[in-house]
Amino acid sequence: MTDRLSRAVKTFACSAVFCALLSQAAAADVTIQVGYGPGGATDVYSRIASRHLSKYLPGTPDVNVVNVPGAGGKRLLKMAHAASETDGSVIYAVGFTVVTRTVMQDSFDGNEIAKLSPLGSFGRDFPFCWSAKNVAPLDRAALVAPGTKYGATGKGSSTYALPMGIKQALGADFNIVLGYSGAAEVFAALERNEVDLVCGVDPTNPDQFRVAASFTREGLDPAPAYPVILDMIEDDASVELITALTDQTYPSIPFFVAAQTGADTLALYREAFQKLLVDPEFLTDMAATKLDLNPLAAVELDALIDSYATMDEALRDRIIALTE
């Protein structure tokens, strides 16, 4: 990397700011830290991105992927708080649900948490609940029945927050099974009927599962073949709660850097993310996975984060209480 940097500096003239950034970024490789276990959608997108992002970063650093599963992304944000990297050398791939919590509170379980700045999101989606294909479709009553088991990756995740929202909005008393390291593991549990439902995250192999419910009617046919959670709720306060929880999942595969990252470096990384999204080799690799690519720009994520920072205090407290 040092030789490439030397040749670049000899060949091209650059501004003082860009040269400083070039030296800074070339000093260390880049690591994408994934807040979940291997094999899930966030992990797959991160590994594909790692193969192509380098060409758009100063010094063309090596880009590595490290999985840091635990508590639905909470563990990664606790670790990120203690880290000192503010030069873009660490990119955080963690759910938007847990990141919005960082603007609503300063700690998880008494541990301080990192504040993050978005680079963009590879996907946008309104959440579904999924069931296994080897069982009969679930009706409205089964969704909230006491014996029903929802699988979740941790209390910081949408896989936990959304079922908790259903419990509170509908007065249900079903079970939520925690402890899965990521989407791949929780969907494997769903496939072997260890749990009945998984909400708030999509499988990488959707043909092997069945949509059991949607939270909203956004993007659906007029008469969907499965229940819509918001249609089951009657009081305005619960509708407001479920809507806020579903909005947290809308940016489905976001990337972040530390909030303390300098403005010039942040702009450079956001530009690199946008260039990656139209890279022909990246798009070819994405097409092979059959996963959706429906990106959101960083400014759109900034606006969503700000909406949670300024939301009604009573609603904020209800969301926090759901996932404590």
N, C-alpha and C positions, 0 to 999 in steps of 0.2 A: 504493500500500500504506500510506503514511503517513496518508492521509485515512481509509481504512477503520479503521486502528488508532485514530485520534483519536475517531471516532464510537463505536467499541466501548468505549473507556475511559469516555466520557461517559455511555454508556447503561447499562453493567453495573458492578456492584461486584464486586471480585475480591480474592482473598487476595494478600498481598505476594509469595509465591512464584510464583503464577500470573502476576501482573502482570510480574514480572521475566522470566519465561519468555516472555511475550507480546512484550515489548520486544526480547528477545534474538532470538527467531525471526523477528520482523518486520524485523530489521535486514538480513537477507540472504535471497535466494532459496535454494531447496533444489535440489541436484543429485544425481541418481541416477547414480552411476558404475558402468557395466556392464563387467565384466572380460573381455568377449568382443566380437567383431564384431557388426554389425547383422544382424537377420533370424533369429537363433536364438531358442529358447524364452525364455531369460533376458532377452533384449532385448525380446521381444514383451510379456512380463508387465510389465517395467519401464515400457514406454511406455504401456501401458494404466493402470498404477498412477499414473503421472505426471499423467494427466488427471483423476483423482478424489481423490488423496490430500490435495491442498491444503485442501479444505474441513474436514478434521479436524485441521489443524495451526494453531497460534496465528498470527494475522495473515494467514491464507490466502495464504501466499507462492506465487510461481510455482515450479513443479516442473519441472526440465529433465532431460533424459537425455543423458549423454555416454558414448560407447564408448571403453574403454581396453583394447584387446585386447593379448595378449602372454603367452606361456609358460603358457597354461592358467590365468590368473588371478594368477600370481606377480607380473607387472609391476604390476598394480593394488595389490597388498599392499605392494610395495616403495615405490610412490609414496605410499600412504596413511601409511606410517611417517613420511615427511618432512612431511606436511600438519599444519596446526595446528588444523583445525576440530574442535571437541569440543562444538559447540552443536547438532548435528543438521542442520547445513546441508549435509552430505554424507552420502548413504546409499550403501552399497556393495552391489552385486548381483554376487555372486561365489560360485562353487561351494563347497559344504560340505567337499568333499574337501581343497581347498587351505587352507580356514580351520582345519580340525582340525590341519593341519600346524603352525599357528602356536602351538599349545599343546604341541607335541612338540619344537619347536626354535625358536631365536631368529633364524635367518637363512636366506635362500635364496642360494646361490652367493656367500656372504660379505657379502650386503647385509641389513641389519636389516629386519624386516617388522613390519607393524602387527598389534596385537591388536584384535579386534573383538567387539562385543556384539550378539547377534541381536535382531531385531525380530519375526521369525517367518518362516515359509516358505509359499509359495503352493501347494506340492505336496509329496507324499511318494510314493516309488516305490522298488521294488527293481529293480536294473538289468538291462537286456537288452543283447545284441549284435544289431545290425541289419545286414542285407545288402540289396543292390538287388533289386528284383522282376524285373529283366530277366536274371537269372542263375538257374541251378538251385539249389534249397536245398542248404545246406552240411551235411555230416554231421560226426560227431565228429572223424574223421581230418582233414578239411579245416580245422577250427578251429585245429589245432595244426601243420599242415603247414608245412615250411620256406618254401614259396613264397607263403604267405598274407600279405596286407598289411592291417594294422590302421591306420586313420586316427586321429590325435590332435591336439588343439588345443595341447598343451604339457605339459611334465613335471609341472606342478602340478595337472593335471586328472584327473578320473576316466577320461577317454578314454585316458589313458596309464597310470594306476595299475592299472586293472583288467586290461588285457592283460599288463602286467608281472607281475601276480599270477598269471595263467594260465601265463606262461612259467616262473615259479619253481615253481609247484605241480606242473606237469606235465612240466617239463623240456623245454619246446617251444623251437623255434628259428625262429619266424616273424619277420616284419619289422613295425616300427611306424614309420609315416610321420608325422613331426612338421611343424608350421609353419602349420597352418590357424588362422585368426583366431578362429573360433568354430564353433558347431554348424551354422549355415547353410552355411558354407564346407566343412566336412568332409562333410556330407551331400550337398552338390553333387558333391564328389569321389567319393563312394560311388555316386551315380546315374550318373556317367559312367565307372564301373568303374576309376577311378584307384586306389582301394583296395577291399578285399573286405569289410571289416567295420568298424563303428563301435560302441563299447561305452560304457556309462555315461551316455549322454545320449540323450534321445528326440527324434525329428524333429518339426517343427511340422506336417508333412503325412504322418502315419504310413501312410496308405493307399498311398503311393507306394513303401513299403519293406516288407521282410519281417523278422519276428523270426527270427534265426538261432540264438539260444541265450539261456537265462536263467541267472543265476548261482545262484539259489535256487529252491526250490519254493513259496515264499511267494506265495499268491494264484493259483497255477496249477491247471489241471485235473489230476486224478490221473495222466493219461497225456498230457503235453504233446507237441505235434507237432515239437518241437525239443529238442536236447540241454540238459541242466542241468549247469552246470559243477561244482557241488558233488558231483554223482553220479559224476563222472569222477575224483575225488580220493580217495585211500585213506588217507593219513597224517593224523593229528590236527593236527599243526603247520600243514600246508598248509590244512586246513579252517578252522583258527583265523585264518589270514592272509586267506583269501578272504572269510570272514565279516566281519572287521574292515574290509576294503576296501569291501564292499557296504554296510555300515552307514554309511559315509561319504557314500554317494550317496542315502540315504533321504530327507533333506530336499532336494528336487530344485530348488527356486527360492527360496533364502533371501535375506533382506535383513538388513543389518548397519549399525551406526554404530560410530564409534571407541570403544574400550573405556574411554577417559578421559572419555567423555560423562557429565555429572552425572546423579545418580540421578533427580532430578525430571524432567529432560529425557528421559532414557531411558524412564521410565514413561509420559510423555506420548506419545512416539513409538510405543511398543508398543501403547498404547491406540488411537492413530490407525490403526495397522496392522489391529487387530481390527475397528474400525469400517469400514474400507475393505472388508473381506472380506464384509460384508453390505450394502454400498451397492448399491441397485438398478441404478443406471446402470453401475457397475463390473461387476456380474454380467451385465448385458446385453451389454456389450462383450466380456467373457470368453466368453460363450456363442457369440458370432459367430466366435470363433477356433477353436472345437471343441477347445481345449486343456483338460485336466483342471484342476479347482480342488479340491484336497484338502489343506487347510492344516494346518500344525503351529504351535502357539503357541510363544512365545519361551522359556517355562519348559521345554518339551520339548527345544528346541535347547540350552539351557543344560546340561541333564542329559547330553545326548549329548557335548557339548564336554568336560564334566568327565570323562566316561568315557575319553576319549582322553588327557586330562591325567594320569590316574592309572593308565593301562593298564600291563601287564607290560612291563618295560624291554626284554626281548629281542624281543617282538613289535613294540614301538614302533620299535626300531632296524631291524627288517626292513622295516617300512613306509617309513621314511625312506630306506633304502638303495635301495628300488625306484624312487624318483622323484628321485634326485639327478642 
